[in-house]
Amino acid sequence: MTVKQLSVFVENRAGRLSTITRLLGDNGINIRAMSIADTKDFGILRLIVNDSEKALEVLKANSYAVTCTNVLALRLSDKPGGLADAMTCLYKDNISVEYMYAAFISETEETAYLILRTDKTDEAVTALTEGGFKLVSDEEMRSL
């Protein structure tokens, strides 16, 4: 069970994030989670949105270099050790986390959401599910 993540190549110039987020907003696309990693000249904006197909179309139509990747959306108990429990579950099955970031969504004060990419997606789904963790589908992500 995965969700679609868009990765957008962004020049490191004033106003670029404003332009991208306005473009998405004007097209009715809601950002559910995001992360940006940058260097002096460029950055990679990672996005989870409510309509990845439409966002991909809109960004490409506006000449942005964008790719789509499957990642995991994990619901965790928002308590000390909640994340450690999930990481231990992956570690036991020798699964490495390539990157992760928090999502903007939460059902209750006791629930946190995390987006992560691992080196073994299918194995990570199995390990986390068997470990009692809830993975959120692309469809569920749209409705949160």
Buried (B, 14 or more C-beta within 10 A) or exposed (E): BBBBBBBBEBEEEEEBBEEBBEBBEEBEBEBBBBBBEEEEEBBBBBBBBBBBEBBBEBBEEEEBEBEEEEBBBBBBBBEEEBBEBBBEBBEEBEBEBEEBBBBEBBEEEEBBBBBBBBEBBEBBBEBBEEBEBBBBEBEBBBEB
